[in-house]
Amino acid sequence: MSVTEAAKVALTAIAANRLRSALTVLGVVIGVMSVVLLVAVGTGARDEVTAGVEDLGSNLLLVVPGTFEFGQAPTVSKFTTDEVDRLARELTGRAAVTGSLASGETVRAGTVSAFASLLGVTAEFDEVLNREVARGEFLTDSDVATGRRVAVLGSSAGAALFPGSDPIGKNVTVAGVRFRVIGVLDELGAALGVDRDSQVLLPITAAQRLLGTRRVDTIFVKAPDAAALDAVTASVESVLDDRLGPEEYSVLTQSEILGVAGQILDTLTYVLAAIAGISLLVGGIGVSNIMLVSVQERTREIGLRKALGARTRDITSQFLVEAMVLCGVGGVLGIGTGVGLAFVAERFTPVPAAVTAWSVALAFGTSVAVGVIFGVFPARRAGRLDPVVALRYE
């Protein structure tokens, strides 16, 4: 029997049991759709994080507490403003330095309240992190030195606390302490569903007093260009080694951050793909089960065909092609559904999603492979039936 003839027989058998075939295909559709959609989510998350890190610039160094490795637990920071000041003096004319202290706090303006990221920063923060002020002005060295109670709002924090009005010159309250708004930052947008504009920036000294701490969570150093990173890194390490041990801090470049973030997001993508693979496995088991039922129902037909001269491989290929057709159709429909849902997620939700050609090819190839793997046993069972016994089957 030729492949064409086997395909025609398979399609005839599928059409004769439309509801059962549709339910079998549905299982494969769900599995393939899950593979395409979840891999798209993992890929989208990776692309978004990569773009966010690259936006910081290839000439930026991050100094973080502890040993920064994949899977490493967070370390309590031993940085203080002393380290920030010493680095700023050492690198004067060669690099810009800023430090930040982060917390999450409820911020109030009159009767309106909103939860926002509270950042205590130095006056160089906007220059080092490429933040632009849309209205008003940024913090000054004098604000930081005196711990002045002033604040700069992210765009969405400003819109939430002062809907329909200009926040400049008005007051916000954080933990019972009042701060005067002197500026509003340009919009950054969301990343991985997190609103990066829901921020309230205070002088780092005022934030430390408010939170009852002297620590600095992260130090940022901006070199003139990527070529100067090695020399700037050596200077940073020389200053910090005077007070801290080498295991108490890490100096990271953009490529190192991307490497660690890539490891995390690759693991996320693999986990999501494995979860989707379970759905595809369940669909494959459904295909195998339905094909076994089909073999049993058509036992007399198989006996008659073998009695008329059909070979074992003809019967085997007929049922194997039938299983592959079911999975192939399910694969195509699943890819279409997965791509559509990924588009909807990217367009209408905060979930990032990016469909790649390799994930589509993988999903379709896997669906066909499922048809082969889970169709082999029923097909071989059908091909090995004894024609005499099959003809006598009731």
N, C-alpha and C positions, 0 to 999 in steps of 0.2 A: 504494500500500500504506500502510495506517495504521500509526502507531507501535505500536499494540497488536498488530497482526498481525505486524509485523516482530519484535517482542519474542518472540512465540510461536515463530516460525520459528527465531530465534536460540537460544532455550532448547532447542528440539528438537535443533538441531545440536550444542549443547554437551553435552546428555545422551547423544548418540550416540557421543561420544568422551570418556568420563568421565575416563580416566586422563590423557590429554593436556590436557584442560581443567583438571584438578586441579593438574597440574604448572605450567601457565601461571598459575593463580590463586596458587599458592604463591610464585612470584617476586614478584607484586604484594604479597602478604601480608608478605613479608620487608621489602620496601621501605617500605610504610606503617608497619609495626611499628617500623622503625628511626627513622622520622621522629618518631613519637609518643614513643618511649622516650627518644631522645637529646635532643629538645627538652625533655622533662620533666626530664631530668637537669640540663640547663643552667638551666632555670627554678628548679628546686629549689635549685641552688647559689646562684643570685642571691638567692632568698628567705632562705636561711640566713645568707648574709653580711650582707644588709640587716638582718635581725633582730639579729645579733650586734653590728653597729655601733650600731643604735638602742638596744640595751641599755646601751651606755656612757653614754647621756644626751645630750640636745641642748645641754647646757651644758659639754661637754668640748672642750678644745683639745688637739691633738697637735702637738708640735714635733719635726720629723724632720730629719735631715741632708740637705743638697743640695736641688735643685729637684725637687719631687714632681710628676711628670707621668706620664701613661699611656705606657708603653714606655721610660721613663727607667731607665737602669742604676742600681743601688744606689750610694750615695755613702758613703765612709768617714766616720764621725762625728767631728766635732771638739768635740763637747760633753764637758764634764767635770762633776764635782760642783760646781765653782765656779759654773757657769751655773745649776745647780739651786738652790744656796744663795742666789745673788743674786736670782733670780726669787722665791724664797720670801720673802726680806726685802722686796722691792719690792711684792709683792702681799699682804703680811700684812693680814688682815682683809677682803680683797677676793676672794681665790681661794686654793685649796689646790694645792700643787705637789708632784709626785713625779717621780723619774727611774728608768729601768730599764736594766740591762745584761743581754743575753740570750745564752745559749749552750746547746748540747746536750751533756750529759755522762752517763756511766754512774755511777749512784749505788748504793752497796752498804750493806747492813745485815746484818752477820754473813756468812753464806754465800749470802744472797739478793742479787741485783743486778737493776737495771732501768735502762733508758735513759729519761731525763726531760729536760724543758726546765728549764734552770737560769736563774733570774732573780735578779739582784742588784737590790734595790729599797730605797727609803727608807721611813721609818716611816709616811709618809702614803699609801702605795700602796693600802692597803685602803679608805681613805676616798675617794680620788680615783676608783678603779676599781670601787667598789661591791662589794668582796669581803668576805664574812662569814666569821668564824672559827667553825667548828663545835665545836672542842674546843681547850682551851689558850688561848694568847694570841698576838697578832701582834707583829712586831718593834717595838722602841721607839727613840726618838732616841738613847738611851744605847748600844743595840746597834750602831747605825750609826756613831756617833761613835768608838766604841772598836774597831770591826771585830770584834765578838764572834762566836765560832764557834757560832752558833745557826741553826736552820732552821725554816721553816714549810712543811709539805707540802700539796700538792693531795690531794684525796680518793683518787684512784686510785693516785697514787704511794705514799700511806700504806698502802693496801690491798695493793699489790704488794710493798712492802718489809717490811711487818709483817702478814702474813696471819693473821687471827684474833686479833690482839692490839692493844693501844693503843700507838701510837708515842710518845706524850708522855713525855719524859724519857729516851728511848732515843737511841742515836747512829746517824748515817749517815755514810758516808765518801764524799767527792767528791775525785777526783784525789789520793788518799792523805791527805787532810786530814779530820779528824773534826769533825762538827758535832752539837750536841745539839738534838733536836726539841723545840720549845716550843709548836707549834700545828698544827692541821689545818684546812684551809679547807673551806667548803661546796662541794657538787658544782655544777659548771657544765654538764657534759655535753660531748658531742662536736660538732664543727662541721666539715663537709666531710671527714669521716673522721678528723679530728685530735682526739685526746683532750686537751681543754683542762685536765683535772684532773691530767694527768701532769706536775706542776710541783714544783720545789723552790725556795723563795724564801729567799735569804740577805740579810743586810745588804749594801748595795751596795759598801761599803768592803771587806768580807771577800771578796766576789765579785771585785772588781778585783784584790786581792792574789793571789787564787787563780789568776786567768787572766792575771796579769802585764800589766795594762793600766790606764789611767786614764780611759778613755772611758766615756761614757754614750750608749746607743743612741737612746733616746727620752725626751722630757720630756712629761709629762701635766699639764695645767692645768685645774682644775675651777672654773668661775665659779659664782656664786650661782644664776644663771638664764640663760636664753638671751638675755635683753635686755642683759645685761652683757658679752656676748662681744666686741663691738666695742671697748669701753674696755679690757678685759683684753688683747685682741690687740695694741692699740697699746702698752700697757705692756710686754708680752713683747718686741715688736719693738724698742722703745727700749732695753731692757736688753741684748738680744743684739747689736744693732748696734754697741755699744761695743767688742766684740771680734771679731765675725764679720761677713763681708760678706753682703749680701742673697742672694747665690747659694749661700751655705753652709748655709742652713736654710730650712725652710718651716713655716708655721703653718697647720694644717688644722682646719676645723670639721667637724661631723658631715656636713653636706650636701656638703661638698667631698670627703670620704672616700667617701661613697656615690656621688658622681658619677664618681670615678675607678674605684671598684670596679664600678660599673655598666657603664662602658666595657669593662673587662676581661671581665666576665661576658657582656655582649652579644656580644663577639667570640667568646667560647667557644661560646655558643649558636649563632651563625651558622656556625661551623666544624663543630659537631656536626650541624647541619641540612644543611650541604652534603655531609658524609660520608653521611648518611642518604639525601640526594637521589641520590647515585650509585647506591645500591642500588635506588632506585625507577626510575632510568633504565635499569638493567640489566633490571629486570622489564618495563619498557615495550618494550625491544628484543625480549624474549622473546615478548611479546604480538604484536608486529608479525610476527615470524618464524612463529609458529604460525598466524596469520591468513593469511599468504601460502601456507603449506602447505595450509590449509583451502581457499583459493581454487583452488589447483591440483587438489586431490582432487575438488572439486565442479564442475569446469569443464563437464562434460556436463549436470549439473543446471542450471547457470546458463544454458547454451545452450537447454535445453528450456523453462525459464521465460520466457526472452526470446522464444522462438519462439511461446509461448502468449500473448504480449502484455505481459509485465513490462517496465517502463521501466527505463532506466539508473539513475534515482534510486531505484527500488524495490530493485534489487540492491545498490546502494551503501549505502542505509540499512540493509538487512538485515545486511550484514557489519559496518557501523559500530556498529549496536546490539549485535551479538554481542561486539565488542571492548569496548564500554562495560560490558556486563553482566559480562564476565570481570573487568574492573578494578574495577567497583563491588562485586562480591562479595568480591574480594580486599581492597578498601579497608575494608569492614565487618569482615571477619575480622582484618585487620591492626590496625585500631583497637582491637578487643577484646583482641587479644594484647598490643599495646603498653601499653594501660592496665593489664592484668593484671600484666605484668612490671614496670611502674613501681611498682605497689602492692607487689609482692614486694620490689623493691629498697629502697623506703622503709621497709618494715616489718621486713625481716630482714637488711639490710646497712647499712654506714655511708654508702652512696651516697644523697644527697638526691634526691628526685624529686617533681615537682609537675605533674600533668596539667592543662593549661588548655584551656578551650573553643576558643580560637582555634587551638591546635595540632591538635586533633581535626578541626575544620572544614577547616583547611589540608590535613591529610593526606587526608581524604576527597575534597575538591575536587581535589587534585592527582592522586589515583588515577583519578578520572573524566576529568580532563584528559588523563592518560596514555592512557586508552582512546581518546579522540577523536584525539589527535595521532598515536599509533602505529597507530591503526586506519584512518586516512584513506587512506593509500597502498594497503593491500590492498583496501579497499572500493572505491576508485576504479578499481583494476585489474580487479576483478571486474565492476563496472558497465560498463566499456568493452569487455568481450569481445565479439567478433563472434559472433552466434548460430550462423551456419553453421560457422565454424571451431570453435566450442565443441562443437557436436554431433558433429563428426567427430573430436574429441580422444579419444585412447586412453590 
